[in-house]
Amino acid sequence: MTLPYVTLSCAISLDGYLSGEAPQRLIMSNAEDFDRVDQLRADSDAIMVGASTVRRDDPRLLVRSEERRQKRIAQGRTASPVKVTVTGSGDLPMGSCFFTTGDVEKIVYCPRAAAAGLGARIGDHATVMALGDRVTMRDIAEDLAARGVRRLMVEGGGRMHTQFLREDIADELQLVIAPFFVGEPRAPRFVGEGSFPWTAARRARLAETRQIGDVVLLRYALSDRAASGQPSTEIAVGAAAASRRGMDDGPTP
């Protein structure tokens, strides 16, 4: 089975943080870059965040631009992509924007043990999918592919990025660097600890650098199908992960 083209998308500080320690989102990017990310959303079939992001950032996960929404509708698609999250504990706030905004399909992945209770609580607000005793990102990608998702955008947070990278199923990383430091020890980082496929002996290929106002976009090709050098909106699918504080979103349980 061909997996969706997965794009991880996020904005970080110069010292590698996704946000600060405070509950309020720390805005890392700028309006021009937010618009770029909105285009990436519009090009995607599904947008995924972890349960921690749903709880902390309460993202809407919708395409903002009316023109882009109308273009999707003219193509026979929903105005915004499918919303996807994953939880191990089932701790998802039912009043969150993930469930209450957007006339789009919502899918919640969870371990088998959490499915019954979660399904009873969520009802018809979303589809609950149990994927065995332990949910992996590959399991999710395979199920989404079976549902017709070709482009998956992963918008964080750090735990989601870490899992996709460790499992080596991310095709592309779009990393925006903000021009400041955070320096707070309990603030969330871009990735956690782990064994990653890209090392000093296997370096990721830098496909693009671009200045966007006062931030810089670094786009890395992480798979063979991303290595063609085509713009990300043309290469395939896209599950971009952008845990981007300040866009209206932002990882797992």
Backbone as CSV, one residue per row, in Angstrom:
resi,resn,N_x,N_y,N_z,CA_x,CA_y,CA_z,C_x,C_y,C_z
1,MET,0.833,-1.190,0.000,0.000,0.000,0.000,0.877,1.252,0.000
2,THR,0.543,2.218,-0.831,1.269,3.480,-0.861,0.762,4.379,0.259
3,LEU,1.647,4.792,1.140,1.256,5.652,2.253,1.047,7.078,1.766
4,PRO,0.284,7.876,2.495,0.177,9.290,2.149,1.538,9.963,2.167
5,TYR,1.676,11.004,1.380,2.868,11.835,1.432,2.756,12.680,2.686
6,VAL,3.688,12.507,3.598,3.597,13.132,4.915,4.542,14.329,5.015
7,THR,3.979,15.479,5.305,4.773,16.677,5.517,4.654,17.101,6.972
8,LEU,5.786,17.201,7.642,5.820,17.723,9.001,6.095,19.215,8.911
9,SER,5.274,20.009,9.593,5.406,21.446,9.484,5.379,22.079,10.860
10,CYS,6.387,22.867,11.168,6.377,23.550,12.459,7.277,24.768,12.444
11,ALA,7.082,25.625,13.430,7.924,26.806,13.620,8.562,26.706,14.993
12,ILE,9.858,26.989,15.064,10.586,26.860,16.322,11.447,28.092,16.573
13,SER,11.828,28.251,17.827,12.749,29.329,18.196,14.171,28.949,17.799
14,LEU,15.084,29.878,17.941,16.475,29.602,17.614,17.066,28.495,18.471
15,ASP,16.507,28.299,19.688,17.003,27.224,20.550,16.097,25.994,20.538
16,GLY,15.255,25.864,19.508,14.551,24.607,19.260,13.258,24.381,19.997
17,TYR,12.628,25.450,20.509,11.356,25.295,21.217,10.174,25.604,20.295
18,LEU,9.065,24.889,20.534,7.830,25.124,19.784,7.010,26.262,20.371
19,SER,7.186,26.506,21.660,6.417,27.529,22.360,7.111,27.812,23.676
20,GLY,6.476,28.620,24.521,7.004,28.872,25.843,6.311,28.017,26.885
21,GLU,6.677,28.213,28.148,6.077,27.440,29.238,4.646,27.884,29.539
22,ALA,4.319,29.130,29.279,2.993,29.658,29.597,1.916,28.960,28.771
23,PRO,0.689,28.851,29.305,-0.395,28.208,28.550,-0.716,28.919,27.238
24,GLN,-0.536,30.236,27.217,-0.822,30.971,25.990,0.192,30.628,24.907
25,ARG,-0.305,30.526,23.694,0.563,30.219,22.577,1.583,31.319,22.336
26,LEU,2.802,30.946,22.109,3.843,31.892,21.762,3.946,31.936,20.239
27,ILE,3.687,33.098,19.681,3.675,33.223,18.224,5.102,33.195,17.692
28,MET,5.388,32.204,16.879,6.731,32.015,16.341,6.898,32.646,14.966
29,SER,5.833,32.714,14.197,5.953,33.093,12.802,5.314,34.448,12.544
30,ASN,4.992,34.712,11.278,4.413,36.000,10.905,3.286,35.787,9.900
31,ALA,2.595,36.847,9.557,1.399,36.741,8.720,1.699,36.138,7.353
32,GLU,2.821,36.504,6.766,3.170,35.972,5.445,3.395,34.467,5.506
33,ASP,4.044,34.003,6.552,4.281,32.572,6.683,2.996,31.832,7.023
34,PHE,2.121,32.444,7.831,0.833,31.819,8.120,0.067,31.578,6.823
35,ASP,0.171,32.521,5.892,-0.521,32.358,4.612,0.075,31.202,3.820
36,ARG,1.399,31.060,3.873,2.048,29.918,3.216,1.542,28.605,3.782
37,VAL,1.422,28.544,5.105,0.934,27.322,5.749,-0.531,27.075,5.387
38,ASP,-1.302,28.140,5.244,-2.707,27.987,4.850,-2.802,27.348,3.471
39,GLN,-1.898,27.713,2.565,-1.872,27.076,1.245,-1.522,25.596,1.370
40,LEU,-0.596,25.277,2.245,-0.231,23.883,2.468,-1.424,23.098,2.999
41,ARG,-2.176,23.702,3.891,-3.404,23.061,4.381,-4.378,22.818,3.240
42,ALA,-4.572,23.834,2.424,-5.526,23.718,1.321,-5.121,22.629,0.340
43,ASP,-3.817,22.374,0.209,-3.324,21.335,-0.699,-3.405,19.934,-0.099
44,SER,-3.725,19.831,1.187,-3.697,18.542,1.891,-5.074,17.892,1.917
45,ASP,-5.065,16.575,2.078,-6.312,15.826,2.230,-6.700,15.658,3.687
46,ALA,-5.719,15.710,4.578,-5.971,15.559,6.009,-4.916,16.330,6.786
47,ILE,-5.320,16.846,7.954,-4.411,17.554,8.856,-4.444,16.837,10.192
48,MET,-3.269,16.553,10.741,-3.172,15.763,11.962,-2.427,16.499,13.056
49,VAL,-2.970,16.438,14.276,-2.283,16.927,15.470,-2.481,15.885,16.572
50,GLY,-1.655,15.955,17.595,-1.795,15.053,18.719,-2.801,15.580,19.733
51,ALA,-3.181,14.731,20.655,-4.166,15.113,21.668,-3.655,16.238,22.561
52,SER,-2.361,16.268,22.822,-1.798,17.338,23.641,-2.012,18.694,22.987
53,THR,-1.895,18.735,21.684,-2.124,19.981,20.962,-3.592,20.378,21.021
54,VAL,-4.464,19.401,20.892,-5.902,19.693,21.005,-6.202,20.304,22.365
55,ARG,-5.613,19.730,23.411,-5.883,20.228,24.769,-5.238,21.579,25.022
56,ARG,-3.998,21.730,24.596,-3.256,22.944,24.935,-3.576,24.120,24.021
57,ASP,-3.588,23.874,22.715,-3.702,24.971,21.757,-5.103,25.159,21.181
58,ASP,-5.951,24.136,21.307,-7.317,24.196,20.785,-7.351,24.667,19.326
59,PRO,-6.626,23.995,18.429,-6.565,24.439,17.030,-7.864,24.178,16.280
60,ARG,-8.164,25.053,15.324,-9.348,24.872,14.486,-9.060,23.927,13.320
61,LEU,-7.828,23.949,12.821,-7.396,23.057,11.732,-8.234,23.249,10.468
62,LEU,-8.544,24.486,10.149,-9.345,24.807,8.972,-8.545,25.696,8.019
63,VAL,-8.866,25.616,6.738,-8.304,26.538,5.759,-8.897,27.916,6.023
64,ARG,-8.054,28.905,6.140,-8.514,30.251,6.473,-9.021,31.038,5.266
65,SER,-8.313,30.948,4.165,-8.623,31.756,2.992,-9.938,31.332,2.347
66,GLU,-10.832,32.281,2.158,-12.106,31.990,1.492,-11.870,31.544,0.057
67,GLU,-10.928,32.174,-0.616,-10.629,31.786,-1.993,-10.154,30.343,-2.064
68,ARG,-9.306,29.933,-1.148,-8.822,28.553,-1.137,-9.939,27.578,-0.776
69,ARG,-10.795,27.960,0.152,-11.930,27.091,0.501,-12.842,26.878,-0.709
70,GLN,-13.144,27.969,-1.417,-14.020,27.867,-2.582,-13.388,27.039,-3.697
71,LYS,-12.082,27.152,-3.849,-11.390,26.347,-4.855,-11.484,24.868,-4.532
72,ARG,-11.350,24.523,-3.261,-11.490,23.124,-2.860,-12.906,22.627,-3.145
73,ILE,-13.885,23.438,-2.828,-15.281,23.050,-3.064,-15.536,22.851,-4.556
74,ALA,-14.979,23.743,-5.386,-15.137,23.612,-6.836,-14.502,22.330,-7.358
75,GLN,-13.521,21.825,-6.641,-12.863,20.570,-7.020,-13.599,19.346,-6.492
76,GLY,-14.743,19.585,-5.822,-15.519,18.481,-5.274,-15.023,18.001,-3.927
77,ARG,-14.248,18.833,-3.238,-13.710,18.485,-1.932,-14.417,19.315,-0.871
78,THR,-14.210,18.950,0.384,-14.728,19.773,1.472,-13.895,21.050,1.574
79,ALA,-14.453,22.078,2.222,-13.779,23.372,2.299,-12.432,23.278,2.994
80,SER,-12.311,22.370,3.933,-11.062,22.136,4.657,-10.792,20.634,4.692
81,PRO,-9.545,20.240,4.927,-9.214,18.816,4.957,-9.822,18.081,6.151
82,VAL,-9.773,16.772,6.098,-10.173,15.919,7.217,-9.304,16.239,8.427
83,LYS,-9.905,16.278,9.611,-9.149,16.486,10.847,-8.822,15.134,11.469
84,VAL,-7.589,14.994,11.961,-7.142,13.729,12.541,-6.404,14.003,13.840
85,THR,-6.678,13.199,14.864,-5.880,13.230,16.080,-5.712,11.818,16.609
86,VAL,-4.818,11.665,17.588,-4.569,10.353,18.187,-4.392,10.542,19.684
87,THR,-4.971,9.633,20.459,-4.886,9.712,21.914,-4.694,8.330,22.505
88,GLY,-3.870,8.242,23.542,-3.706,6.982,24.255,-4.639,6.897,25.436
89,SER,-4.912,8.037,26.063,-5.710,8.072,27.290,-7.190,8.301,27.034
90,GLY,-7.539,8.869,25.879,-8.927,9.234,25.617,-9.285,10.602,26.160
91,ASP,-8.302,11.311,26.684,-8.543,12.619,27.290,-8.582,13.693,26.214
92,LEU,-9.767,13.891,25.651,-9.979,14.917,24.640,-11.178,15.776,25.048
93,PRO,-11.021,17.096,25.104,-12.135,17.966,25.487,-13.173,18.068,24.372
94,MET,-14.405,17.705,24.665,-15.442,17.690,23.646,-15.821,19.090,23.171
95,GLY,-15.512,20.103,23.959,-15.810,21.465,23.538,-14.716,22.096,22.712
96,SER,-13.687,21.343,22.380,-12.565,21.900,21.630,-12.958,22.155,20.176
97,CYS,-12.211,23.050,19.548,-12.487,23.395,18.155,-12.307,22.206,17.220
98,PHE,-11.490,21.237,17.626,-11.320,20.042,16.790,-12.677,19.427,16.478
99,PHE,-13.555,19.380,17.476,-14.872,18.766,17.305,-15.948,19.753,16.871
100,THR,-15.838,20.994,17.273,-16.964,21.930,17.117,-16.883,22.827,15.896
101,THR,-15.741,22.910,15.228,-15.626,23.793,14.066,-15.397,23.001,12.791
102,GLY,-15.987,23.480,11.709,-15.734,22.892,10.400,-16.644,21.735,10.060
103,ASP,-17.283,21.822,8.900,-18.150,20.743,8.431,-17.306,19.755,7.634
104,VAL,-16.402,19.086,8.352,-15.492,18.129,7.737,-15.453,16.863,8.587
105,GLU,-14.956,15.787,8.011,-14.812,14.537,8.755,-13.735,14.685,9.819
106,LYS,-13.995,14.129,11.018,-13.015,14.114,12.096,-12.757,12.665,12.491
107,ILE,-11.483,12.303,12.617,-11.120,10.936,12.974,-10.234,10.967,14.210
108,VAL,-10.560,10.129,15.194,-9.764,10.000,16.410,-9.225,8.574,16.477
109,TYR,-7.901,8.419,16.441,-7.273,7.102,16.566,-6.887,6.861,18.014
110,CYS,-7.019,5.612,18.448,-6.721,5.278,19.837,-6.410,3.787,19.954
111,PRO,-5.825,3.357,21.077,-5.635,1.922,21.314,-6.982,1.241,21.539
112,ARG,-6.980,-0.052,21.371,-8.209,-0.820,21.513,-8.859,-0.625,22.893
113,ALA,-8.034,-0.552,23.938,-8.566,-0.458,25.297,-9.339,0.834,25.550
114,ALA,-9.034,1.875,24.805,-9.686,3.171,25.039,-10.889,3.401,24.135
115,ALA,-11.111,2.517,23.175,-12.086,2.788,22.116,-13.527,2.872,22.629
116,ALA,-13.936,1.930,23.480,-15.338,1.899,23.908,-15.720,3.164,24.669
117,GLY,-14.922,3.521,25.665,-15.225,4.715,26.441,-15.159,5.979,25.620
118,LEU,-14.169,6.057,24.742,-14.018,7.240,23.910,-15.167,7.354,22.915
119,GLY,-15.558,6.236,22.346,-16.659,6.255,21.394,-17.960,6.681,22.036
120,ALA,-18.196,6.225,23.266,-19.423,6.604,23.972,-19.449,8.095,24.262
121,ARG,-18.284,8.657,24.565,-18.232,10.077,24.912,-18.294,10.966,23.672
122,ILE,-17.660,10.538,22.597,-17.612,11.352,21.390,-18.892,11.247,20.576
123,GLY,-19.516,10.070,20.596,-20.758,9.897,19.845,-20.544,10.108,18.361
124,ASP,-21.419,10.927,17.749,-21.319,11.144,16.305,-20.509,12.392,15.957
125,HIS,-19.768,12.931,16.925,-18.942,14.111,16.654,-17.686,13.762,15.875
126,ALA,-17.281,12.497,15.896,-16.087,12.065,15.171,-16.122,10.549,15.047
127,THR,-15.319,10.022,14.122,-15.148,8.584,13.972,-14.002,8.129,14.868
128,VAL,-14.266,7.155,15.750,-13.228,6.618,16.618,-12.706,5.336,16.000
129,MET,-11.374,5.273,15.791,-10.753,4.112,15.170,-9.751,3.486,16.124
130,ALA,-10.001,2.249,16.542,-9.070,1.507,17.398,-8.081,0.758,16.513
131,LEU,-6.787,0.921,16.805,-5.754,0.299,15.972,-4.837,-0.574,16.811
132,GLY,-5.393,-1.550,17.482,-4.580,-2.486,18.236,-4.258,-2.001,19.634
133,ASP,-3.339,-2.715,20.291,-2.989,-2.382,21.672,-2.106,-1.143,21.754
134,ARG,-1.365,-0.879,20.705,-0.490,0.292,20.659,-0.571,0.903,19.272
135,VAL,-0.846,2.176,19.208,-1.031,2.847,17.927,0.307,3.402,17.438
136,THR,0.663,3.069,16.217,1.861,3.643,15.605,1.430,4.607,14.499
137,MET,2.347,5.485,14.135,2.043,6.421,13.056,1.900,5.696,11.723
138,ARG,2.621,4.587,11.550,2.460,3.806,10.321,1.055,3.212,10.248
139,ASP,0.530,2.724,11.386,-0.851,2.215,11.414,-1.827,3.292,10.942
140,ILE,-1.633,4.483,11.461,-2.522,5.588,11.110,-2.387,5.938,9.637
141,ALA,-1.155,6.033,9.159,-0.926,6.374,7.754,-1.553,5.343,6.829
142,GLU,-1.455,4.068,7.188,-2.051,3.019,6.363,-3.570,3.128,6.342
143,ASP,-4.167,3.407,7.496,-5.628,3.542,7.545,-6.084,4.766,6.752
144,LEU,-5.359,5.863,6.866,-5.715,7.060,6.102,-5.577,6.821,4.603
145,ALA,-4.543,6.075,4.213,-4.381,5.759,2.791,-5.573,4.968,2.282
146,ALA,-6.057,4.025,3.093,-7.222,3.232,2.706,-8.478,4.091,2.586
147,ARG,-8.490,5.224,3.266,-9.620,6.160,3.200,-9.463,7.174,2.070
148,GLY,-8.419,7.050,1.288,-8.226,7.933,0.151,-7.379,9.154,0.416
149,VAL,-6.739,9.226,1.584,-5.882,10.368,1.896,-4.539,10.181,1.196
150,ARG,-4.185,11.117,0.350,-2.912,11.068,-0.367,-1.912,12.057,0.210
151,ARG,-2.402,13.145,0.735,-1.521,14.172,1.301,-1.898,14.392,2.763
152,LEU,-0.960,14.172,3.637,-1.198,14.331,5.071,-0.275,15.414,5.626
153,MET,-0.856,16.369,6.282,-0.094,17.451,6.886,-0.102,17.250,8.392
154,VAL,1.066,17.179,8.992,1.173,16.973,10.436,1.574,18.291,11.086
155,GLU,0.711,18.810,11.923,0.936,20.121,12.526,1.310,20.021,13.991
156,GLY,1.935,18.963,14.385,2.462,18.903,15.747,1.608,18.144,16.714
157,GLY,2.136,18.136,17.918,3.327,18.860,18.353,4.557,17.974,18.373
158,GLY,5.421,18.255,19.376,6.710,17.600,19.415,6.650,16.085,19.467
159,ARG,5.692,15.541,20.198,5.601,14.077,20.290,5.210,13.469,18.950
160,MET,4.315,14.150,18.228,3.919,13.645,16.914,5.094,13.703,15.943
161,HIS,5.802,14.833,15.933,6.964,14.937,15.056,7.967,13.827,15.352
162,THR,8.213,13.612,16.639,9.183,12.589,17.050,8.766,11.216,16.546
163,GLN,7.489,10.874,16.689,7.028,9.550,16.277,7.118,9.355,14.771
164,PHE,6.690,10.340,14.003,6.783,10.212,12.547,8.233,10.103,12.091
165,LEU,9.113,10.882,12.695,10.519,10.844,12.305,11.180,9.530,12.706
166,ARG,10.931,9.067,13.935,11.536,7.819,14.391,11.073,6.632,13.551
167,GLU,9.804,6.659,13.126,9.279,5.562,12.323,9.663,5.687,10.848
168,ASP,10.334,6.774,10.487,10.850,6.972,9.131,9.731,6.932,8.086
169,ILE,8.625,7.598,8.379,7.543,7.657,7.398,7.186,9.093,7.030
170,ALA,8.041,10.038,7.393,7.850,11.419,6.961,8.581,11.624,5.640
171,ASP,7.918,12.268,4.711,8.536,12.545,3.412,9.247,13.886,3.389
172,GLU,8.713,14.829,4.133,9.208,16.191,4.034,9.074,16.885,5.381
173,LEU,10.049,17.712,5.709,10.003,18.539,6.914,10.087,19.997,6.503
174,GLN,9.098,20.768,6.902,9.111,22.208,6.674,9.287,22.879,8.034
175,LEU,10.474,23.428,8.240,10.865,23.956,9.536,11.095,25.459,9.409
176,VAL,10.316,26.227,10.146,10.481,27.684,10.144,11.212,28.100,11.415
177,ILE,12.225,28.932,11.271,13.041,29.369,12.400,12.687,30.813,12.751
178,ALA,12.228,31.010,13.982,11.893,32.353,14.466,13.156,33.040,14.992
179,PRO,13.232,34.359,14.927,14.468,35.071,15.267,14.599,35.425,16.749
180,PHE,14.329,34.458,17.619,14.489,34.717,19.052,14.668,33.398,19.798
181,PHE,15.083,33.521,21.064,15.279,32.363,21.937,14.136,32.280,22.942
182,VAL,13.887,31.067,23.445,12.889,30.854,24.503,13.584,30.562,25.826
183,GLY,14.433,29.550,25.869,15.257,29.290,27.039,14.534,28.862,28.292
184,GLU,13.333,28.280,28.156,12.553,27.843,29.314,12.576,26.319,29.384
185,PRO,13.088,25.734,30.457,13.350,24.283,30.485,12.107,23.414,30.329
186,ARG,10.947,23.893,30.719,9.726,23.081,30.623,8.902,23.394,29.374
187,ALA,9.412,24.248,28.530,8.714,24.557,27.280,8.812,23.373,26.316
188,PRO,7.798,23.185,25.454,7.826,22.051,24.524,8.857,22.235,23.425
189,ARG,9.566,21.159,23.135,10.585,21.188,22.091,10.068,20.573,20.789
190,PHE,10.797,20.855,19.728,10.435,20.372,18.404,10.358,18.852,18.365
191,VAL,11.372,18.157,18.911,11.344,16.696,18.999,11.885,16.270,20.356
192,GLY,11.510,15.055,20.747,12.018,14.469,21.969,13.203,13.570,21.670
193,GLU,13.585,12.800,22.670,14.703,11.883,22.503,14.286,10.688,21.653
194,GLY,15.258,10.051,21.050,14.953,8.873,20.258,16.054,8.563,19.266
195,SER,15.892,7.438,18.589,16.816,7.032,17.546,16.207,7.429,16.205
196,PHE,16.839,8.372,15.536,16.295,8.916,14.295,17.077,8.389,13.094
197,PRO,16.414,8.205,11.957,17.095,7.691,10.765,18.137,8.649,10.215
198,TRP,17.974,9.958,10.454,18.900,10.937,9.885,19.978,11.249,10.906
199,THR,21.186,10.903,10.556,22.333,11.029,11.444,23.473,11.701,10.676
200,ALA,24.626,11.814,11.332,25.784,12.370,10.643,26.173,11.521,9.442
201,ALA,25.821,10.229,9.508,26.139,9.323,8.399,25.034,9.288,7.344
202,ARG,23.842,9.734,7.699,22.725,9.793,6.750,22.058,11.157,6.903
203,ARG,22.564,12.106,6.185,22.121,13.483,6.337,20.858,13.727,5.518
204,ALA,19.917,14.474,6.083,18.725,14.862,5.336,19.117,15.845,4.239
205,ARG,18.404,15.779,3.107,18.731,16.660,1.986,17.971,17.974,2.107
206,LEU,18.690,19.071,2.114,18.073,20.392,2.160,17.550,20.735,0.770
207,ALA,16.219,20.823,0.638,15.607,21.050,-0.666,15.364,22.520,-0.960
208,GLU,15.223,23.325,0.084,14.901,24.736,-0.144,15.195,25.546,1.103
209,THR,15.678,26.762,0.911,15.716,27.753,1.980,15.030,29.003,1.450
210,ARG,14.265,29.656,2.332,13.536,30.835,1.882,13.345,31.799,3.044
211,GLN,13.716,33.033,2.844,13.417,34.048,3.846,11.986,34.513,3.672
212,ILE,11.229,34.531,4.772,9.843,34.992,4.762,9.727,36.060,5.844
213,GLY,9.919,37.296,5.465,9.941,38.353,6.458,11.105,38.145,7.409
214,ASP,10.794,38.067,8.715,11.866,37.907,9.701,12.091,36.462,10.114
215,VAL,11.486,35.508,9.391,11.721,34.094,9.676,12.333,33.433,8.444
216,VAL,12.867,32.221,8.637,13.476,31.465,7.542,12.826,30.094,7.459
217,LEU,12.441,29.700,6.260,11.908,28.361,6.013,13.027,27.456,5.527
218,LEU,13.186,26.305,6.197,14.092,25.248,5.755,13.233,24.050,5.370
219,ARG,13.327,23.625,4.121,12.531,22.484,3.672,13.469,21.322,3.380
220,TYR,13.282,20.222,4.109,14.140,19.046,3.974,13.378,17.907,3.307
221,ALA,14.013,17.276,2.332,13.473,16.072,1.705,13.935,14.876,2.519
222,LEU,12.987,14.122,3.056,13.310,12.999,3.941,13.079,11.642,3.303
223,SER,12.554,11.624,2.079,12.289,10.348,1.410,12.684,10.456,-0.052
224,ASP,12.738,9.319,-0.729,13.084,9.314,-2.147,12.062,10.084,-2.966
225,ARG,10.782,9.959,-2.617,9.777,10.636,-3.431,9.768,12.147,-3.197
226,ALA,10.403,12.605,-2.117,10.543,14.041,-1.895,11.814,14.588,-2.524
227,ALA,12.672,13.723,-2.991,13.997,14.134,-3.450,14.010,14.662,-4.870
228,SER,12.845,14.743,-5.515,12.809,15.217,-6.896,13.063,16.706,-6.989
229,GLY,12.914,17.416,-5.861,13.165,18.851,-5.864,11.973,19.668,-6.284
230,GLN,10.818,19.041,-6.539,9.616,19.794,-6.890,9.118,20.561,-5.674
231,PRO,8.389,21.655,-5.883,7.782,22.362,-4.758,6.863,21.443,-3.985
232,SER,6.777,21.639,-2.695,6.008,20.728,-1.849,4.550,20.658,-2.245
233,THR,3.992,21.749,-2.777,2.593,21.733,-3.143,2.354,20.918,-4.401
234,GLU,3.438,20.543,-5.116,3.274,19.756,-6.330,3.651,18.307,-6.130
235,ILE,4.509,18.037,-5.190,4.965,16.648,-4.999,3.899,15.815,-4.448
236,ALA,3.390,15.508,-3.853,2.439,14.556,-3.471,1.777,15.029,-2.250
237,VAL,1.010,14.463,-1.905,0.202,14.395,-0.780,0.530,15.317,0.306
238,GLY,0.549,15.298,1.334,1.063,16.171,2.278,0.420,16.032,3.589
239,ALA,1.111,15.579,4.523,0.658,15.534,5.870,1.546,16.410,6.627
240,ALA,1.473,17.682,6.437,2.443,18.529,7.030,2.190,18.784,8.476
241,ALA,3.172,18.714,9.218,3.049,18.909,10.612,3.529,20.248,10.965
242,ALA,2.639,21.083,11.327,3.070,22.379,11.720,2.542,22.712,13.062
243,SER,3.216,22.498,13.982,2.855,22.821,15.337,3.187,24.260,15.510
244,ARG,2.469,25.085,14.906,2.893,26.421,14.772,2.060,27.284,15.671
245,ARG,2.613,27.659,16.776,1.924,28.479,17.748,1.584,29.792,17.109
246,GLY,0.348,30.172,17.087,-0.042,31.443,16.578,-0.809,31.338,15.322
247,MET,-0.809,30.165,14.687,-1.638,30.062,13.491,-3.005,29.648,13.863
248,ASP,-3.522,28.997,14.393,-4.731,28.679,15.028,-4.634,27.250,15.374
249,ASP,-3.414,26.808,15.480,-3.219,25.448,15.846,-1.963,25.141,16.559
250,GLY,-1.902,24.099,16.507,-0.831,23.388,16.953,-1.133,22.068,17.291
251,PRO,0.341,18.186,19.324,0.810,16.905,19.309,-0.033,16.046,20.017
252,THR,0.780,14.145,20.786,-0.050,13.043,21.195,-0.291,13.118,22.665
253,PRO,-1.127,12.250,23.046,-1.684,12.279,24.372,-0.641,12.287,25.448
